[in-house]
Amino acid sequence: MKKIITPILLSTAMSLGLAHAAEITIVNFGGANGAAQKAAYIEPFKKATGNKIVMVEYNGEMAKLKAMVETKKVDWDVVEVESGDIGRACEEGLLEKIDINKVGKKSDFMPEALHECGVGAFVWSTVLAFNADKVKSAPKNWADFWNVAKFPGKRGMRKGARYNLEFALMADGVPTKDVYKVLETKAGADRAFKKLEELRPHIQWWEAGAQPPQFLVAGDVVMSTAYNGRIDSAQREGKKNLQISWAGSIYDFDYWAIPKGTPNKEIAEKFIAFASMPEAQKAYVSKIAYGPVNVKALKLLDAKILGGLPTSTGNAKDAVQNNLRFWTDHGEDLEQRFTAWAAK
């Protein structure tokens, strides 16, 4: 921990005016990401401010947040929210509006990291991961993922519409730049579900980010959609046979958000400001291969770390950015259609 809490980080933290102690609750998705946040943000913030922090894991359940806000019994202070949820949660009045001047300089952030109700926490990708010991050659793209004749075996996929529909269209020959333009039409959505139907007998669904590397290591599947950070974590633990094909990956942002009505809004803003500092984000990226949202942090990273990030030049050249507007507008209908399709 001494390596994380550098003099620069502490002095910058104190310059933010992080003072009186209180107890706040920070909610994230746990796992390798939660561990990286604890090391890079939570423990240093506690040391710099004297605030006690309770870290809670969840699986993105907006219903819990909604119940807290509606009953005015809010005991979450900072919540990590996926991009597909932040728009709807903001529209429904579940989140506080963010004053960017209280968390950092606007020019220091990637433009996509700033939302009316959130500040980017990190950039991550959903990728094609595979077990190199179980395939004769490395799959290069989503067409290969669908090619069970050339690459026999089960495929792991997250149980949900988001990303799977985009991957299905890419597998069916839609260029990355046109994915959302096609998916926005009824014919495009029908095409995506038809392509998914082809793969149905070979799919093993997953619902938690820890499952794809587990499935791959066990040989339950030969390839899987996966969060790049989970594969990176498995590789760090010695699972070098787990590898990534970056072509057609979908990169996305998770956001820090503040539940509407928290009594600790000021401290929550200061935590987000702390976690947005370049030094803190450098510490985070050293623990997990998710990209920083503060552009100044990139200058602090060496070439080896940069090469494993979703936003590095090589990894991002044929990637798709998750379309937040599309999923805010169409997500509910498509998820309902997916649920009905998967239950058949």
N, C-alpha and C positions, 0 to 999 in steps of 0.2 A: 504494500500500500504506500510505502514511503516514495516509491518511484512515481506513483500517480499524483501524490500531493506535492507538486513542485512549488518552490518559492514564487515563481511567476504566477502560477494558478492561484495561490493563496493571496498574493498581493492584489491581483486583479479582482478576486472575489471580495476582498475587503473594500476595494474602491467602489463596488456596487452598493455599498451601504448595507451589507448583510449583517444585521445586528441581533435584535432580541430573539430569545429562544422560544420555540413553541413546538407542538407536535403536528406534523402533517402526514397525510397518507398519499403515497404515490402508487398508481396502479399501472402495471405493464403486463406483457404476455409471458413473462418468466423465461425459463430455459437459458440458453447461452446468451441471448439478448439481455435478459434480466440480470444475469451475472455480470455482463459487461457494463450495464448501467450502474449497478451497485458499486463496482470498482472505480469507474470513471466519474460518476456524478454524485451518487447518493452518499457514499462514505466521505468524499472530500467536502461536500456541502455541509454535512453534519459537523465535520471538524472545523470548517471555516465559520460556521454560524452558531453552533451549539444547539441547533434545532434537532429534535428527535424525529426520525422518519420511520414510518411503518410502510413496508413495501408489500403490496397485495398483488397476487397474480389473478388474471381473468382471461377469458377467451373471446373478448370483444363483445360481451353481452350488453348491448345498448339498453335492453329492457331494465337492467339493474339501475343504470344511470337515470333512465326516465322515471322510474319509481321513486328514487331519491329526490329528484328535482320536484316532481309533482306533489310529494308529501312534505316537501320542505325539510327533509331530514338528510341533508347532504353531509356525508362523512368521507367523501373522496375529495382530494384537493388538486391533484394533477393526474390526468389520465392519458395514457398512450392510446391514440385512436387511429384506426386505419383510414386511408383516404376515401374509401367507399362509404364510410359512415359519417365522416365529419361534416359533409354538406347537409345531409338530412338532419343530423343532430343539431346543427347550427340553425337550420330553418325552423326546427321544432322548439327552439328556445331552451335547449338543454345545456348550452355552453355559454360562458362569458365571452364577450367580444374582446379581442386582443388589441391592446395599445402597443404597437411595435416599439415605440420609443421607450417603453419600460423594460424591454427584453433585449434590445440591441439596436445597431444601426441597420436600417433597411438595406443599404448598399452592400452589407457584409453577407447577405443571405442569397442563396439561389432563388430566383423569382418565384418558382413553383413551391418553395417552402413556406411562403407566407399566405395565410388564409385568414379570412375575417374572424374565425373562431379558433385558430390554431397556429402554431409555429412548428415547422418541420423538426423532427427529432433525428431522422437519418434517412438515407436512401437505401433501398433494398431491392432485390430482384427475385422473381420466381423464374426458375431456370429448369432446363432439362438436365437431370443428374442421372448418372448410371454407374453400375458396378463393372469396372473394367475387367474383372475376373470372369464375368458371366456373359460377355459379348465377344464375338470374334474380331470386331472392329468397332471403333468409336462411332456412335450415332452423331450425325452432324446437325440435324434440324428436326422440326416437328413432323415432317414427312417420314423420317426414319422412325420416330416414336410411334407412328401409326403402322409402320411396316412390320407386321408380326411374322411374315414369311421370312424376311431377311434377318429379323431380330426376334426369335421366338421367346415367349415368356410374358409374365404379367407386367402391367404398367400401374404405377401408383399415381393417383390423381386426387387433388383436394375435392371434397364433396361439396360442390357449389358451382354456380354458373360463372362467376368472375374468373378470368384468365383461361378457364377451360374452353370457353366459346372462342376466345381470340386464338388460342392454340389450334383449335379445330380448323378455323379458317386458314391459318398459316399452313397447316398440314394439307389443306385442300388447294393450295397454290396461291392464296391471296398475299400480295406483297405486304411487308410490315407497315409501309406508309399508308396503306389503304384499309387496314383492318377495321378501324372504327367506322369509316365511311360505309363499308359493306355491312357491318353488324348493325348499323342504325336502321337498315331497311328490313322489312318483314321477310323478304326473300333471303337476305343475308343471315338473319337469325335462324330461319328454317334450314339453310345450308349448314350452319354450324351444328345444329342438333342432329341433322342427318349424318354428318361426319362423326359426331360423338357416338351415334348408334352403331357405326361400323366397329368401334373399339370396345363397345360395352362388354362382350364376353371376356375381355382380357384385362378389365380394370379392377384394381383393388383400391377402394377408397380410403383416404386418410382425412382426419379432421383436426389433428394437432401437429404443429411444426416438427416435433421430435420424431414423428412416425416415419417419414420418408427415409432418413438415414438408417433407422432400425430395420425397416423392410428391406432395404438394399443390402445391408450387412448380412441379414439372415438368409438372403436369397429368395425371399418371398416375391420380390419383383426384380426385374433386370434393369429397369429404368423407371424414373418417377419425376413428376413435377416436384419441386422442392424450393425452399427458401435458401438462397445462396449462403447465408450466414450459418445455417444448420449444417450444410455440407462442409463449410470451412471449419466449423467446430469439430466435426467428426475427423477431418483430415489432421487437425492439430492433436487429436487424441490417438493418431496412428493409423487411421483408416484411409491409407493413401490410395486404395483401390477405388474409392468413391471419387468420381470426377464430374466435371461440368462441361456442357456444351452451351456456349453463351448466345449462339445465333437464335434470334426470335425470342429472347428473354423479355420479360415485362418488368420494367423498373417502376418503383413506386415510392411514395413517402409515407412514413408514419408521422403523426403530429402529436405534439404536446397540447393538451386542451385543459381548460379549467371548468369544472362543473358549475352550472349556474346556481348561485346562492351559497357557495362555500364561504364559511366565516374566515378562511385563511387566504383570501385572494391575493393580498399583498405578498405574502411569503411564497405563494405558488408562482407568482410572476418572477420573483427573485430566483427561485429554483430554475425556472425555464431560462432566465438570463444566464445563470451559472452554467447550465448544460449546453448553452449555445456558444460559449466562448471557444476560440480556436484551440487553446491548450487542453480544455476538457474534451473536445471532440477528437483531438489527436489521441488522447488516452483511451477513449472509447473504441476508436477504429483499430488500435493496437490489440484489442481484445476480441474483436469480431469484424468480419469483412463487410461491414455496412458503411456506405459513404457518408461523409460529413455534409451538412447543409450550409455551414459557414465556409465561404470560399477561401478565407484566410487560413483555414485549417489544412487545406490541400498543400500549401507551401511548406508545411511542417512535416509532411510525410515522405518517406523514402520510396524509391522506385518499386521495391518488392511489395510493399503494402499497397501502393497505388495500383499495381497490376492485378490485384485480387478484388478490386472494388467494382461494383456495377457501373459506375460512371467513368471508369478509365476509358481511354480512347478506343482501345482494341475491343473491350467487352461491350461497349455501347454502340458500336458502329452499325449493327443490325438489330438493335433493341427497339422496343416499343415502350413509350411512357404510358402508364395507366391513365385512361381518360376519365378524370374525376367528374366532369360535367356529364359524360355519357352514363356513368353508373349512378349518379345522383338522379338523373332523369328516368333511366330505364331499369335500374337495378332491382327494384321490388318486383316488377312484372317478370323479369327474366329469372330471378331466383325462384319465384313461384312455379314458373314453367319447368325449371330444372328439377325442383323437388318432385313434381308430378311425373316427370320423365324418369327420374332415377328410381321411383317407387314401383314402376311397371314390372 
